[in-house]
Amino acid sequence: MSSPPQADWLIHNSLVLTLEPGRAPISDGYVAVAGGKIAAVGQAKAPEELPPSLTRLDAGGSVVMPGLVNTHCHAAMVWFRGLADDLALQEWLTKFIFPAEASWLNPERVYWGTLLAAAEMIRAGITTVADGYFYENEVRRALAAAGLRAVAAQGVVDFPAPGVPDPRDNLKAAAEFIDSGGAPPFDLITSTLFCHSAYTCGPETLEQAKDLTRRRNLPFFIHLAETRREVRELRDKTGLKPAFYLDRLGLLDERTVIVHGVWLEPDEQDLLADRGVKVSHCPESNLKLAAGVAPVPELLGRGVAVGLGTDGAASNNNLDLWGEMSLAARLHKVWRRDPTVLPAAQAAALATREGARVLGLEEKIGTLAPGKDADLIVVDLHRPHLTPMFDPFSHLVYAGGPHDVLHVMVGGRWLLQNRQFTTLDWPAVRSRIQAESRDLAAFCQKRPFFDP
Amino acid sequence: MSSPPQADWLIHNSLVLTLEPGRAPISDGYVAVAGGKIAAVGQAKAPEELPPSLTRLDAGGSVVMPGLVNTHCHAAMVWFRGLADDLALQEWLTKFIFPAEASWLNPERVYWGTLLAAAEMIRAGITTVADGYFYENEVRRALAAAGLRAVAAQGVVDFPAPGVPDPRDNLKAAAEFIDSGGAPPFDLITSTLFCHSAYTCGPETLEQAKDLTRRRNLPFFIHLAETRREVRELRDKTGLKPAFYLDRLGLLDERTVIVHGVWLEPDEQDLLADRGVKVSHCPESNLKLAAGVAPVPELLGRGVAVGLGTDGAASNNNLDLWGEMSLAARLHKVWRRDPTVLPAAQAAALATREGARVLGLEEKIGTLAPGKDADLIVVDLHRPHLTPMFDPFSHLVYAGGPHDVLHVMVGGRWLLQNRQFTTLDWPAVRSRIQAESRDLAAFCQKRPFFDP
């Protein structure tokens, strides 16, 4: 065996959680990074056992693990966080969100809003995000500037939308978006499309959109079975349960990602498993909007790949995948009345390895293994709320939080070091957002503060 | 009107949330503290409008609000956090928790464990905690050293317990504990007792314990209706639903606090409302143990005072009341299929004002009002995940977290300044805990890391 090449970075003195199936945590562990990829993962009981490297980071006993994978987000909606909460879905959408999107949002605001979202996600240890929105070229530009890995998906609906006033252009706009991606500075970004739903896209649009992504071997996203009302109306219209409706249109295959899937019934779950369809689970959003609880243990039991998503900050209201891990691990226990459901290590896998699988990125990211891209985070386990430490997965899922992330690396490049941004100019982002948010508040004729 | 006396501290340039009913947030607000009490709360658009003070803290636009009130905790159980998770309740208790409590725990470890818990709670903005455990004199000593306000309750069970080997001594031990409190250094601590449950305490113990607390006008705590099994067994034995059983024993009055109350039925909820009984709601623990979802909107609708509790870290696994606020606000929406249930401002009130009411401390704490004790926290709202800000209650409940707390004051004394402890020697606590946790792991013959 030849000696290893010199690494660019060596992160050592750490507890390495590779998230590779069956691999135990590595104490006194190290991860070597070279050329943007993971060169080696190993154990060194003494300094002389460490491989050579240009630069070293002593993790001080912290955890090193794969970056978190957010499988569903509408990043730019951070603008609307806390603008209106605790309302019925229709009132929230029609009085606040739709008017603001239609008349207040513009490409520049999508760009700056996405930078704001990127700041929050980087600080929370998210290294990959699947985003779907309008003006997605601006989203892609902002995510590239922030250095995040992403699947950026142009939103498709059959009615006038921001940036696509004539819905007959919706697939043309999506194709142009897709075809303008790929090369630097977008080399960490997969460009695709996001059909909003079966109630906002007609069957022809759905079929053509899927065809467009299938020809390019791209993931195809769709919100499905989020609310009972949606399911009822679709059945009234088509006579079919949502998953069977999509199947009739030929939409279900291994590159299709169903977002929410709250009301999927057992025969639909079987169908998704047969077709290799993936699911993005967004429990905080589902609870806040009172949508329901997705049948996640049932899907996992059928071998369906499930990842976690934050959804947009208007309905969550945060882009914190730690909260989703914690809630997923707890919620399905009480829902099934079984405290052994979704144990901590499995919840951690959903937020990393399985999220990568949902996005079709499992060859590149999701675990720490030689040859994969170097997307990793360093998590401080020495704080009061994480002391003492018996099981790192338990701490990550049930006690840790976004604030425990110290360092974040994507493709071998640091995005956060000692909680300081290295790619983003946060004061500039913040002052821009603050100034324009006053305008947004005026636009919405903001309701008064709620009386406690 | 005479001019106001000089304050010890003036916290200014803040958004003050008094949590007084009907009082709107005060922008450009200040809080003046004198002699450990709140001297004034007001608005100053210009520096010359600020009242005189010895010392000033410019909050830089952050929120100032009442400290959080944790109405249920077993602080010293932080020792057992992450030691065993995702197990059936009986296995968890009998294989891990009971043996460790019986043979590994000792007074000194309860003291140090409580210091560790205090460190976590202070960093999370908790200023008052209601604790129930064994060796409660050590708990009280540690909480006093940390400077926290507390209701410390000596655990009472009708079987041999740590520190009380003969259960016939359980009420004597509790009375001694109570009678040794009150004076400095315990002047911020109410000393009382905690009857573990109706299945671990016989009717005579319950009656006598309640009598003991009633004569001293102290709160009386009891876990009740946490699991369906507990309810079924109690009904098999007594023929009564849990609340009616306690009522038959004369236990229900305005100083009784029922912890959990997951399976309280409508007629029991009516009874609690009639008797003025209080309830401590611990949703994260209830989910993780798959106990169920407490009927909180129903209790609130009947006018029952409900506070939030973290429970112990062995079953939660954190002492973070922010997570409880967020989960309470979300969970009851999906449970009732109504997104308007438990709006953000109400959830924030449960964590502060209503928690104080549950503990019978509403005259002293829970809101920011002149004459009340100065228990307050300063929360940074300028971070990426809290930008922009339209509604401070929305941000506190749905987006904020324990790490956003900058400063913590109890009774006019700072416990945390710029996230640095002023009363606790964290390195000393941490090294002590780390060393002894190895011994605990060996004691438990720790199961191997779970395979992800």
Interface residues (C-beta under 8 A of the other chain):
Chain A: L17 L19 P21 G22 R23 A24 P25 V78 W79 R81 G82 L83 D85 D86 L87 A88 L89 W92 L116 A119 E120 R123 A124 E284 N286 L287 K288 L289 A290 A291 G292 V293 A313 N316 N317 N318 L319 D320 G323 S326 L327 A329 R330 L331 K333 V334 R336 R337 D338 P339 T340 V341 L342 P343 A344 A345 Q346 A348 A349 R353 H382 R383 P384 H385 T387 P388 M389 F390 D391 P392 F393 S394 H395 Y398 A399 G401 P402 H403 W426 V429 R430 I433 Q434 S437 L440 A441 K446 P448 F449 F450 D451 P452
Chain B: L17 L19 P21 G22 A24 P25 V78 W79 R81 G82 L83 D85 D86 L87 A88 L89 W92 L116 A119 E120 R123 A124 E284 N286 L287 K288 L289 A290 A291 G292 V293 A313 N316 N317 N318 L319 D320 G323 S326 L327 A329 R330 L331 K333 V334 R336 R337 D338 P339 T340 V341 L342 P343 A344 A345 Q346 A348 A349 R353 H382 R383 P384 H385 T387 P388 M389 F390 D391 P392 F393 S394 H395 Y398 A399 G401 P402 H403 W426 V429 R430 I433 Q434 S437 L440 A441 K446 P448 F449 F450 D451 P452
